[in-house]
Amino acid sequence: MGQKTNPIGNRLGIIRGWESNWYGGNDYGDKLAEDDKIRKYIHARLSKASVSRVIIERTLKLITVTITTARPGIIIGKGGQEVDKLKEELKKITDKEVQINIFEIKRPELDAHLVGSSVARQIENRISYRRAIKMAIAAAMRMNAEGIKIQISGRLNGAEMARAESYKDGRIPLSTFRADIDYALVEAHTTYGRLGVKVWIMKGEVFGKRELSPLVGMAKKQEKGGKPGAGPARGGNNKARRRK
């Protein structure tokens, strides 16, 4: 029996925060299902906008949805039209007021979900899976990742029997809780069936106490990036900055 745990769930409350920040109360299950519906809708609607994480915060009547993306321009649209459209659509789904914030991912090569999606899309376009994986690993190591591992499983190259192959560079200490490891599972839909692509990226180690709210962490990263106006693109009362 393998004793593998999800590297993100394993670090929750230690160096990593939750992607849904709210108090449940009696209708906990309904809110959880609603969060799932919001995430699925955003990923389907913005499939070309390189969306990585969707962080949801709730107050009594307001839902704050923070979308982390490598291509914020596509989501914002001309003069913010696309964001306003998305806000109206989410209002219909939730029947509540919705505020949308957008954070730009400066280095998409170090985001596990975006790396996995890129490999999966290439495989769907009939590019050799070995080539796609090796290019993704080389790009991540160029951006100073401490380590990256990509595992692909399924009917590789249309083989009769499914198998798994993994490629690795650098170090991935999965049992070290202070290791900041990003993980994602993405599926590639090919003519032979589905292929699963798993990605682990080691970004470094976290020493000292870390702010567990993902929004605060992202706001600090944006400020370090130094680009003026690179923070959330929409939404007046930005909680991430205020909470600092």
Secondary structure, 3 states (H helix, E strand, C coil): CCCCCCHHHHCECCCECCCEECCCHHHHHHHHHHHHHHHHHHHHHCCCCCEEEEEEEECCCEEEEEEEECCHHHHHCHHHHHHHHHHHHHHHHHCCEEEEEEEECCCHHHCHHHHHHHHHHHHHCCCCHHHHHHHHHHHHHHCCCCEEEEEEEECHHHCCCCEEEEEEEECCCCCCCCEEEEEEEEEEEECCEEEEEEEEEEEEECCCCCCCCHHHHHHHHHHHHCCCCCCCCCCCCCHHHHHC
